[in-house]
């Protein structure tokens, strides 16, 4: 490890913020330089090319005094709900960048290594107040990372590139499985009439949200989850926040979590449902809604599929309030309607989903064994 040292990111990189986006469609064109906005990060990470996003001409860039950032610059969100997601992206071409994004430009030929470091560290861990998320440029500069020699950096980056390629392949296949589930739901239930639909308030015994007061956190203990923990339509327990058993017992009364209950994100990346699949203890913030379905009426797996259906997602989109921070209020969640077919049909759909999940597991297992 003598070839490694720990350094401040600001000592080996230029740290900057982007600039305000030109307003109005007339400022954008088909053949200019890409202008990267916060919402583009996930699209670019998932395979969209920089040439497919909005562009500005040199004339517009000059009139707005925009600074062009070189290929190899690393971007991530530094303000707004986007910075809670921890997306990190390296520019493939020169581009202009919006003010909500931080730009990290390595001083040496180490962009790939720095990008992987930031993906591992996750910039969202620098957020101090998740209610009003932001990351200061000073905190980014002070971030300490391990640095080996340039040759070792390149070796590590090459190996991680191979791993990333494999992971991308698996993600694409898993996405196809998820699309199969959505298609099956539409095939089975899309013809149900509005008269056969019911509001969520009629099929759930509880619709509430997480605690409104930040609890006293501990270094270890029971996980305390945030919207980012259900953004993938499944619950993940990776968190920096924990609560004690005593605090859990006090707050559990509000949300008596059981297997088969559902969580629903209501702020930022809203409209993502997730099923409680095991009896692991956890609690969550107020930006997550808690839905306890009446089990004689609704199968939890069916309920999850119904909330992800195009019709339910359209209702959610129509019911969110606010401009700067769109929010899905509990009163609006209660009014969302979904078809309620016979429980036997719901169970058939759940069995199909279970079979798809089994296929996913087998696909991943074979890949790991290869």
Residue pairs with C-beta under 8 A, 6 or more apart in sequence:
3 148
3 149
3 152
4 146
4 147
4 148
5 146
5 147
6 144
6 145
6 146
6 147
7 144
7 145
7 147
8 141
8 142
8 143
8 144
9 15
9 104
9 114
9 140
9 141
9 142
9 143
9 144
9 145
10 140
10 141
10 142
10 143
12 106
12 107
12 108
12 110
12 114
12 147
13 104
13 105
13 106
13 107
13 114
14 103
14 104
14 105
14 107
15 102
15 103
15 104
15 137
15 140
15 141
16 67
16 69
16 102
16 103
16 105
16 137
17 78
17 99
17 101
17 102
17 103
17 137
18 36
18 69
18 96
18 97
18 98
18 99
18 100
18 101
18 102
18 103
19 64
19 65
19 66
19 67
19 96
19 97
19 98
19 99
20 64
20 98
20 99
21 35
21 37
21 98
21 99
22 28
22 35
22 56
22 60
22 64
22 66
27 56
27 60
27 64
28 35
28 54
28 55
28 56
28 60
29 55
29 56
29 57
29 60
30 55
31 55
31 57
32 55
32 56
32 57
32 58
32 60
32 61
33 55
33 56
33 57
33 58
33 61
33 68
33 94
33 95
33 96
34 50
34 51
34 53
34 54
34 55
34 93
34 95
34 96
35 53
35 54
35 55
35 56
35 66
35 95
35 96
35 97
35 98
36 44
36 50
36 53
36 75
36 91
36 95
36 96
36 97
36 98
36 101
37 53
37 54
37 98
37 100
37 101
38 77
38 80
38 82
38 98
38 100
38 101
39 82
40 48
40 53
41 75
41 76
41 77
41 82
41 87
41 89
41 101
42 85
42 87
43 53
44 50
44 53
44 89
45 87
45 89
47 168
49 92
50 91
50 92
50 93
50 95
51 93
56 64
56 66
56 96
60 66
61 68
61 96
66 96
67 96
68 94
68 95
68 96
69 91
69 94
69 95
69 96
69 97
69 103
69 105
70 91
70 94
70 105
71 91
71 92
71 93
71 94
72 90
72 91
72 105
72 106
72 111
73 90
73 91
73 95
73 97
73 103
73 104
73 105
73 111
74 88
74 89
74 90
74 91
74 103
74 104
74 105
74 106
74 111
74 114
74 115
74 118
75 88
75 89
75 90
75 91
75 97
75 101
75 102
75 103
75 104
76 83
76 86
76 87
76 88
76 89
76 101
76 102
76 104
76 118
76 123
77 83
77 85
77 87
77 100
77 101
77 102
77 123
77 135
78 100
78 101
78 102
78 123
78 134
78 135
78 136
78 137
78 140
79 99
79 100
79 133
79 134
79 135
80 100
80 133
80 134
81 133
81 227
81 267
81 268
81 269
81 325
82 100
82 268
83 100
83 123
83 124
83 127
83 133
83 134
83 135
84 124
84 127
84 130
84 133
84 226
84 227
84 228
84 268
85 124
85 228
85 231
85 269
86 122
86 123
86 124
86 125
86 228
88 115
88 118
88 119
88 123
90 111
90 112
90 115
97 103
102 123
102 135
102 137
102 140
104 114
104 118
104 140
106 114
108 150
109 150
109 154
110 147
110 150
110 153
112 153
112 154
112 157
112 160
112 161
113 153
113 154
113 156
113 157
114 145
116 156
116 157
116 160
117 145
117 146
121 143
121 145
123 135
123 140
124 133
124 135
124 228
125 240
126 135
126 136
126 139
126 140
126 143
127 133
127 134
127 135
128 134
130 226
130 285
147 153
148 156
166 367
170 363
170 364
170 367
173 363
174 360
174 363
177 356
177 359
177 360
177 363
180 356
181 305
181 352
181 353
181 356
182 305
182 308
182 309
184 349
184 352
185 305
185 306
185 308
185 309
185 349
186 309
186 310
188 341
188 345
188 348
188 349
189 306
189 309
189 339
189 341
189 345
189 349
192 339
192 341
194 337
196 339
196 340
196 341
197 337
197 338
197 339
197 340
198 337
198 338
198 340
199 334
199 335
199 336
199 337
200 207
200 291
200 333
200 334
200 335
200 336
200 337
200 338
201 207
201 334
201 335
203 293
203 294
203 297
203 298
203 303
203 338
203 340
204 291
204 292
204 293
204 294
204 298
205 292
205 293
205 294
206 255
206 256
206 290
206 291
206 292
207 289
207 290
207 291
207 292
207 330
207 333
207 334
208 254
208 255
208 289
208 290
208 330
209 266
209 286
209 287
209 288
209 289
209 290
209 330
210 254
210 255
210 283
210 284
210 285
210 286
210 287
210 288
210 290
211 251
211 254
211 283
211 284
211 285
211 286
212 286
215 224
215 243
215 247
215 251
215 283
216 243
216 244
216 247
217 224
217 241
217 242
217 243
218 242
218 243
218 244
219 242
220 242
221 242
221 243
221 244
221 245
221 248
222 242
222 243
222 244
222 245
222 247
222 248
222 281
222 282
222 283
223 237
223 239
223 241
223 242
223 280
223 281
223 282
223 283
224 239
224 241
224 242
224 243
224 282
224 283
224 284
224 285
225 235
225 237
225 239
225 282
225 283
225 284
225 285
225 288
226 239
226 241
226 284
226 285
226 287
226 288
227 265
227 266
227 267
227 268
227 269
227 285
227 287
227 288
228 269
229 235
229 236
229 237
229 238
229 239
229 284
230 236
230 263
230 264
230 265
230 272
230 273
230 274
230 288
231 265
231 269
231 272
232 272
232 274
233 272
233 273
233 274
233 304
233 308
234 274
234 275
235 263
235 274
235 275
235 276
235 277
235 282
237 280
237 282
243 251
243 283
248 281
248 283
251 283
252 283
255 283
255 284
255 290
256 292
257 276
257 282
257 283
257 290
258 276
258 292
259 276
259 277
259 278
259 279
260 275
260 276
260 293
260 295
260 300
261 275
261 276
261 290
261 291
261 292
261 293
261 300
262 273
262 274
262 275
262 276
262 290
262 291
262 292
262 293
262 300
262 303
262 304
262 307
263 273
263 274
263 276
263 284
263 288
263 289
263 290
263 291
264 271
264 272
264 273
264 274
264 288
264 289
264 291
264 307
264 328
264 333
265 271
265 272
265 287
265 288
265 289
265 328
266 287
266 288
266 289
266 327
266 328
266 329
266 330
266 333
267 287
267 325
267 326
267 327
267 328
268 287
268 325
268 326
270 316
270 320
270 326
270 327
270 328
271 307
271 313
271 316
271 317
271 328
273 303
273 304
273 307
273 308
274 304
275 300
275 301
275 304
284 290
289 328
289 330
289 333
291 303
291 333
293 300
293 303
296 343
297 340
297 343
298 340
298 343
298 346
299 343
299 346
299 347
299 349
299 350
300 350
301 346
301 349
301 350
301 353
301 354
302 346
302 347
302 349
302 350
303 338
305 349
305 353
306 312
306 338
306 339
307 313
307 336
307 338
309 338
311 338
312 336
312 338
315 336
315 337
316 328
316 336
319 328
319 329
319 332
319 333
319 335
319 336
320 326
320 327
320 328
320 332
321 327
321 328
321 329
321 332
